[in-house]
Amino acid sequence: MSSSFSQKFEFLLFSGFSNMVLANALEPLRDVKLRANGAELSWQISTLDGAPVTSSSGIQITPDSVFDPTRKRRRLVIVSGYRMREQTGPGLSSALRVASRNAAQVIAVDTGAWLLASAGLLDGQSATIHWQELDAFEESFPKVEVSQARFVRSGRYVTCGGASTTLDMTLDQIQSLFGSAAAFDASTMFVYDPERQTDIQRGADKLRETGSPKLLQAINVMTENIETPLTTFELADKVSMSERTLNRTFQRELGMTPGRYYKLFRLQRARHLALETQQTVEQIALRCGFSSASSLGRSFAAEFGATFRDIRKGRA
């Protein structure tokens, strides 16, 4: 996990941006902020002139601020859509060059790489863009090493294509900044069914490139045994490991014990049920492997700093 939890993101929106792309870039960060106690994670939305901007589906968003290229140490996320060619120009290119010098990182999603390349910022860099624009991108910017990868890291720049690749990129960012456990938690934000998680390569499978096979197997066993949690010994037996080795594996790769991780996963499930259903706390406790409503309530408040009543009233 990153030693610094202070991370500031700014989403610079351009007319014609995709709502789904923005959501896939932003919502996983919201999930991390909710669960990471003490994390100084913040974001804001800006536009070039501070005026509202309209998405490709006609939804208008009012930004938090006017874009300031001189702002320091932010992670700047450029979100553009179909109109990127007409949006390029000397003024924007100059602003992006200044912003690039001041930012901790510049992330371009969907067609954002086109705006960066037009400013000369991707010359000599590897980059990708929405698949529909790959050929035109390569032809228009011969100094850019164009890649067909889902997302590309090159120096301080990160580029990716459409909505699904934006989600992959964001989860990778979370893993880099906050660790594999946070990335796993964020990846389960939309999907909880373990079989479905495996089918779409979310959940534990999102750790497949960095997590060991035994770790992934253990986490999958956890997802399949929420209502009746296993002991650490039983979990270790299920994945053919000693309890000691299982503990070492979780500490090394996720920075916590398997018991701690298992409990966090169950609490995450409980929060989802509190938000999305009208089940009583007693019912949720049973579905998430807690002995009683009071036991769940204490653990929930300690982890999230809020009660079920707060969650359901929208105060947390």
Buried (B, 14 or more C-beta within 10 A) or exposed (E): BBEEBEBBBBBBBBBBBBBBBBBBBBBBBBBBBBBBEEBEBEBBBBBBEEEEBEBBEEEEBEBEEEBBBEBEEBBBBBBBBBBBEEBBEEEBBEBBBBBBEBBEBBBBBBBBBBBBBBBBBBEEBBBBBBEEBBEEBBEBBEEBBBBEBBBBBBEBBBBBBBBBBBBBBBBBBBBBBBBBBBBBBBBBBBEBEBEEBBEEEBBBBBBEEEBEEBBBBBBBBBBEBBEEBBEBEEBBBBBEBEBEEBBEBBEEBBBBBBBBBBBBBBBBBBBBBBEEEEBEBEEBBBBBBBEEBEEBBEBBEEBBEBBBEBBEEEEB
